[in-house]
Amino acid sequence: MKKIVLVYGSIAGSVVAAMGVITTAIYCNSGDFSNGMIVGYTSMIIAFSMVFVGVKVFRDKYNGGVISFGKAFKVGILITLLASTFYVVTWLINYTFFVPDFGTKYAAHVIDGLKASGATQAEITKQSDELAHFAEMYKNPFFNAAMTYMEILPVGLLVTLISAFALKRKPVNN
């Protein structure tokens, strides 16, 4: 199981890490984050397809073609955790060395969107204050890492649950 987790977790992690570098370069340098969420979550789903593949390979190649939901979930969640860690470490490196002003750029993007939607000055001020507070907390690497895990882990958990449910197979009794 360890080999499967390392191989498929590393592949998934490499995909989300590479996309993280690419999207950071594109969106943070331009200051326009409009499609960033769509691109980011799409790349996560593509990367987490390795959870399905890893669980299937484990079931078929190493577990005699059978696997319980629990065992499939365990393999899948370990792949998810490894891939997510690649993502978080990549973001922390990007944030620290390449976009330490991310909070300011993102806040400007949000405020521009509010102004364009016709928000009142009170709404803009309130949101601006909240974003400034968040940007300050985001400078703490532990808070930053926790928030980044909260971005990716739910996606991986969902894919893991679907994969475990779809791939579980009981032994055939003759």
C-alpha positions as a printed Julia matrix, in Angstrom:
174×3 Matrix{Float64}:
   0.0     0.0     0.0
   2.88    2.37    0.79
   4.18    2.2    -2.78
   0.74    2.94   -4.24
   0.26    5.92   -1.92
   3.72    7.31   -2.69
   3.43    6.87   -6.47
  -0.12    8.12   -6.98
   0.08   10.74   -4.24
   3.26   12.11   -5.81
   1.69   12.2    -9.27
  -1.41   13.99   -7.96
   0.76   16.3    -5.86
   2.96   17.15   -8.81
  -0.08   18.07  -10.9
  -1.56   20.41   -8.27
   1.85   21.86   -7.44
   2.6    22.57  -11.11
  -0.81   24.15  -11.6
  -0.24   26.16   -8.43
   2.97   27.59   -9.85
   1.34   28.33  -13.21
  -1.77   29.95  -11.74
   0.28   31.98   -9.28
   2.36   33.32  -12.15
  -0.7    34.14  -14.24
  -3.21   35.42  -11.7
  -1.03   37.05   -9.06
   1.06   38.93  -11.6
  -1.99   40.22  -13.44
  -4.06   40.96  -10.34
  -7.12   39.52  -12.11
  -8.32   36.5   -10.15
 -11.64   36.08  -11.98
 -11.09   32.57  -13.38
  -8.57   31.46  -10.77
 -11.03   29.49   -8.69
 -12.37   27.58  -11.68
  -8.89   26.74  -12.94
  -7.67   25.83   -9.44
 -10.52   23.5    -8.53
 -10.51   21.91  -12.0
  -6.81   21.1   -11.62
  -7.52   19.62   -8.18
 -10.19   17.32   -9.6
  -7.88   16.27  -12.42
  -5.05   15.59   -9.95
  -7.35   13.68   -7.6
  -8.29   11.32  -10.41
  -5.1     9.61   -9.22
  -6.99    8.64   -6.06
  -9.38    6.56   -8.17
  -6.53    5.07  -10.19
  -4.43    4.34   -7.1
  -7.27    2.61   -5.26
  -8.15    0.57   -8.36
  -4.55   -0.49   -8.9
  -4.24   -1.45   -5.23
  -7.47   -3.47   -5.39
  -6.69   -5.25   -8.65
  -2.93   -5.72   -8.45
  -2.15   -6.07   -4.75
  -5.38   -7.09   -3.05
  -6.67   -9.93   -5.23
  -9.4    -7.87   -6.89
 -11.28   -7.19   -3.65
 -11.34   -4.22   -1.32
 -13.58   -3.0     1.46
 -14.9     0.53    1.57
 -12.69    1.18    4.61
  -9.49   -0.06    2.98
 -10.27    1.82   -0.24
 -10.95    4.96    1.81
  -7.66    4.53    3.67
  -5.64    4.23    0.45
  -7.5     7.17   -1.1
  -7.22    9.49    1.88
  -3.47    8.83    2.18
  -3.03    9.71   -1.51
  -5.14   12.83   -0.89
  -3.06   13.86    2.13
   0.22   13.46    0.25
  -1.05   15.4    -2.78
  -2.51   18.1    -0.54
   0.82   18.48    1.24
   2.55   19.04   -2.12
  -0.05   21.75   -2.81
   0.36   23.45    0.56
   4.16   23.43    0.47
   4.15   24.81   -3.07
   1.77   27.6    -2.07
   3.83   28.49    1.0
   6.96   28.76   -1.16
   5.1    30.82   -3.78
   3.58   33.08   -1.15
   6.77   33.59    0.82
   9.16   34.2    -2.07
   7.11   35.3    -5.06
   3.81   36.87   -3.96
   4.11   38.11   -0.39
   1.68   40.86   -1.4
  -1.02   38.33   -2.36
  -3.4    39.61    0.31
  -3.18   43.16   -0.99
  -3.65   42.11   -4.61
  -6.57   39.85   -3.8
  -8.21   42.52   -1.63
  -7.92   45.03   -4.49
  -9.58   42.51   -6.83
 -12.47   41.95   -4.4
 -12.95   45.68   -3.77
 -12.96   46.38   -7.52
 -15.66   43.73   -7.9
 -17.73   45.32   -5.15
 -17.43   48.75   -6.72
 -18.4    47.36  -10.12
 -21.48   45.69   -8.6
 -22.64   48.98   -7.1
 -21.95   48.2    -3.43
 -22.37   51.01   -0.94
 -19.36   52.71    0.6
 -20.24   51.12    3.97
 -20.19   47.63    2.39
 -16.89   48.38    0.68
 -15.34   49.7     3.88
 -16.55   46.69    5.9
 -15.21   44.22    3.32
 -11.94   46.13    3.05
 -11.44   45.96    6.82
 -12.19   42.22    6.85
  -9.76   41.61    3.99
  -7.03   43.63    5.71
  -7.52   41.59    8.9
  -7.41   38.33    6.94
  -4.28   39.43    5.02
  -2.56   40.13    8.34
  -3.48   36.69    9.74
  -2.42   35.09    6.45
   1.15   36.23    7.05
   1.39   33.6     9.8
   2.66   30.45    8.01
   0.64   28.11   10.24
  -2.6    29.98    9.57
  -1.67   30.18    5.88
  -1.01   26.41    5.72
  -4.26   25.63    7.54
  -6.27   27.8     5.15
  -4.55   26.24    2.16
  -5.31   22.72    3.42
  -8.93   23.81    3.81
  -8.96   24.69    0.1
  -7.83   21.34   -1.19
  -8.74   18.68    1.39
 -12.53   18.82    0.89
 -12.07   18.16   -2.82
  -9.78   15.22   -2.12
 -12.12   13.88    0.55
 -15.05   13.97   -1.86
 -13.09   12.18   -4.58
 -11.87    9.64   -2.0
 -15.41    8.9    -0.81
 -16.69    8.5    -4.38
 -13.73    6.29   -5.32
 -14.03    4.1    -2.22
 -17.75    3.64   -2.81
 -17.35    2.94   -6.55
 -14.39    0.56   -6.23
 -15.33   -1.51   -3.17
 -15.67   -5.14   -4.08
 -16.45   -8.08   -1.83
 -14.88  -11.5    -2.36
 -16.93  -13.88   -4.47
 -18.08  -16.88   -2.44
 -18.51  -20.1    -4.44
